[in-house]
């Protein structure tokens, strides 16, 4: 039993004051230790997913507050928890919205270059989240890690642009292929790629 | 029947909880991350939808994921990296840098990223970027990384445990977390500056700097007396001899060393320690003051020993010189004040004291009856006792009720009364304030001795 006599209001106010003091100290410590590189990576994740979400829908949707707020929340969630499910949810949502709006909304056509931009943004968010998934905001990151990440992102972006250019050039040629052949070739290609990627999920050091 | 097969020893206890068993460390191995699953899922999803709906643009959405994942997984490591933690030095001083070297070896032909998260004792303030960092380790190389922090207070502190996780292929695969055991580092107290010009009473050693009561060769004049056979000719006082027509010689007192026994009262802690740059608690003052006094006398040539008046009752044998001083600082760094410990026995401590009549310096905050009883019993036994008050000036009881200030005032008056009673018993009591603090009381002790 405490020998100190104090009322409920006083106890609550003192508790609040203590917590505020502790919070202020924690904020000061965090500000002193925060690593700009890691915070920059997280900013890239948030920006990439937010811009992708804005790009995936028609401009009038993208300008509405009802759309902007959830898009920003999803992007922020992906940036704050890059190791969680948030980046996957944000990516699937963007792809779903793209599929929905390009098929259902008039005037919002599926342009190749817009799709390429969307793909690069989604991949930038994904690969940044992969790099930053285990880093705290106070983790000091070696500059070589950032160089490797930027080089990889550059290579993939260039390749995507190249493939987009090839696909754009030969659109008329692809349209000439009979639908059944195109479907069969697509299924075989997709299954092959998925099989190859799925093999990578096995753990090599567990053998 | 052997003890091992005795069924009484295998009975279950009444405690319903299972006895704690140390879990085996999980082997370090590579595993996929959520990022790899995400990449595969998105690529497959886009490609399947593209085929199903005949949409070339969805192929484009899946292309970077398939291409990037394939590029990253080209050089996939199989062997896991090896990590080890070693202390640069297992001893450092207060305010200095405590440092450990972490070595991570990458046996594979692909670069990896190693994420290091180190923990440390609250008294070791890890430097920014030295406790939480990520480093890229090139293929088939080992990298040595420093985990360092400021040691803010004396004592035995731990640096670690260190959590290590390696990532490869752009974060698509990672190792399970490896935990390296913490290392113990001893932070030696930085003693306050103490220098005393006063000689100590009861110097009865072989050779030293203190004036003893025995005659011998030195510069300290004892008396001028008549020449006796055996006196050296150079001791003859020619001026006195010429005046008196008899031969007189200058007799001198020898200079000898003495034993200094430091008794540290470690029953209770008072005040909050702020480390080397902050406020000092009673234990801080006790340890730093004892270190200062010990350093002064040990380096001067006196034999200095230490005894704990606390739960652990440790004792350090008397010794002299710089090496002994370092050992003494290491001994002081291991001082602990356990909570709810058994109270120490005054009689037991008195039995541990050496039988000679060297100086006894008791470092105590005078916060318990046992400490006062110890000092009083030493004084009654005729030992020269010097009591150093190590209660920090800023220490005050927490404000609990309206009566707290009055109670504190009464307590302080009672404490002053106790100090006066000790002085009346012949104990020199002095508060510790650093250099030359003890000169007055030492001079008083010497005067009493030669009175």
Contacts between the chains, C-beta under 8 A, distances in Angstrom:
chain1	res1	chain2	res2	distance
A	3	B	400	5.5
A	3	B	401	6.3
A	4	B	400	5.3
A	4	B	401	6.9
A	5	B	401	7.5
A	32	B	128	6.9
A	33	B	128	5.3
A	33	B	132	7.8
A	35	B	129	7.7
A	83	B	33	7.6
A	83	B	34	6.0
A	84	B	34	7.4
A	85	B	34	7.5
A	87	B	35	7.9
A	87	B	38	6.3
A	88	B	34	7.6
A	88	B	38	4.7
A	88	B	41	6.9
A	88	B	42	7.5
A	91	B	38	7.1
A	91	B	42	5.5
A	92	B	42	7.4
A	92	B	45	7.2
A	95	B	42	7.4
A	95	B	45	7.0
A	95	B	46	6.4
A	95	B	49	7.8
A	95	B	58	7.6
A	95	B	61	6.0
A	98	B	57	7.9
A	98	B	61	7.3
A	99	B	49	6.6
A	99	B	53	7.6
A	99	B	55	7.7
A	99	B	58	7.1
A	102	B	57	7.3
A	103	B	53	7.9
A	110	B	55	6.7
A	110	B	57	4.4
A	111	B	57	7.7
A	112	B	56	7.4
A	112	B	57	6.3
A	112	B	60	6.7
A	114	B	57	8.0
A	115	B	57	3.7
A	115	B	58	7.6
A	115	B	60	4.5
A	115	B	61	6.0
A	116	B	60	5.4
A	118	B	61	6.3
A	119	B	60	5.3
A	119	B	61	4.7
A	119	B	62	7.7
A	119	B	63	6.3
A	119	B	64	5.1
A	120	B	64	6.3
A	122	B	42	7.5
A	122	B	61	6.9
A	122	B	64	7.4
A	122	B	65	7.9
A	123	B	64	3.7
A	123	B	65	6.2
A	123	B	68	5.9
A	126	B	35	6.9
A	126	B	38	6.3
A	126	B	39	6.4
A	126	B	42	7.3
A	126	B	65	7.0
A	127	B	35	8.0
A	127	B	68	6.4
A	127	B	170	6.3
A	127	B	171	7.8
A	129	B	35	6.4
A	130	B	33	6.9
A	130	B	35	3.5
A	130	B	36	8.0
A	130	B	39	7.8
A	130	B	170	5.7
A	130	B	171	3.5
A	130	B	172	6.1
A	131	B	170	6.4
A	131	B	171	4.8
A	132	B	171	7.9
A	133	B	33	6.4
A	133	B	34	7.1
A	133	B	35	6.1
A	133	B	171	5.9
A	134	B	115	5.3
A	134	B	165	6.0
A	134	B	167	6.5
A	134	B	171	7.6
A	134	B	174	7.0
A	135	B	115	6.9
A	135	B	134	6.2
A	136	B	117	7.8
A	136	B	132	6.2
A	138	B	132	5.4
A	139	B	115	7.0
A	139	B	117	7.9
A	139	B	132	5.1
A	139	B	133	6.2
A	139	B	134	5.6
A	140	B	128	7.2
A	140	B	129	3.7
A	140	B	132	6.9
A	140	B	133	4.3
A	140	B	134	7.3
A	141	B	133	7.4
A	141	B	134	4.9
A	142	B	113	7.7
A	142	B	133	7.6
A	142	B	134	6.0
A	142	B	135	4.8
A	142	B	136	4.9
A	144	B	136	4.0
A	145	B	113	5.5
A	145	B	134	6.2
A	145	B	136	5.1
A	148	B	111	7.3
A	148	B	136	7.0
A	148	B	170	7.5
A	149	B	170	7.0
A	152	B	68	7.0
A	152	B	71	6.9
A	152	B	72	6.9
A	152	B	170	6.0
A	155	B	71	6.9
A	156	B	64	5.0
A	156	B	67	5.9
A	156	B	68	4.4
A	156	B	71	7.1
A	157	B	64	7.7
A	159	B	63	7.6
A	159	B	64	7.6
A	159	B	67	5.5
A	160	B	60	7.1
A	160	B	63	5.6
A	160	B	64	5.0
A	160	B	67	7.3
A	163	B	60	7.0
A	163	B	63	5.5
A	164	B	60	5.9
A	167	B	56	6.1
A	167	B	59	7.7
A	167	B	60	6.9
A	171	B	56	7.7
A	174	B	56	6.9
A	179	B	54	7.3
A	182	B	54	7.2
A	183	B	51	6.7
A	183	B	54	7.2
A	186	B	47	8.0
A	186	B	50	6.8
A	186	B	51	3.9
A	186	B	54	7.8
A	187	B	51	5.3
A	189	B	47	7.4
A	190	B	44	7.5
A	190	B	47	3.8
A	190	B	48	5.8
A	190	B	50	7.2
A	190	B	51	5.1
A	193	B	43	6.6
A	193	B	44	7.7
A	193	B	47	6.0
A	193	B	62	8.0
A	193	B	66	5.2
A	194	B	40	7.5
A	194	B	43	7.2
A	194	B	44	4.3
A	194	B	47	6.6
A	194	B	48	7.6
A	196	B	70	7.3
A	197	B	39	7.3
A	197	B	40	4.4
A	197	B	43	5.8
A	197	B	44	6.9
A	197	B	66	6.5
A	197	B	69	5.9
A	197	B	70	7.6
A	198	B	40	6.1
A	198	B	44	7.7
A	200	B	32	7.7
A	200	B	36	6.6
A	200	B	40	7.0
A	200	B	69	6.9
A	200	B	73	5.0
A	200	B	76	7.6
A	200	B	172	7.8
A	201	B	32	5.5
A	201	B	36	6.5
A	201	B	37	6.9
A	201	B	40	6.4
A	203	B	29	6.8
A	203	B	30	6.1
A	203	B	31	5.5
A	203	B	32	6.9
A	204	B	30	6.3
A	204	B	76	6.1
A	204	B	77	7.8
A	204	B	78	4.9
A	205	B	29	4.5
A	205	B	30	4.2
A	205	B	77	7.8
A	205	B	78	5.5
A	205	B	79	7.1
A	205	B	80	6.1
A	206	B	29	5.8
A	206	B	30	7.8
A	206	B	31	7.9
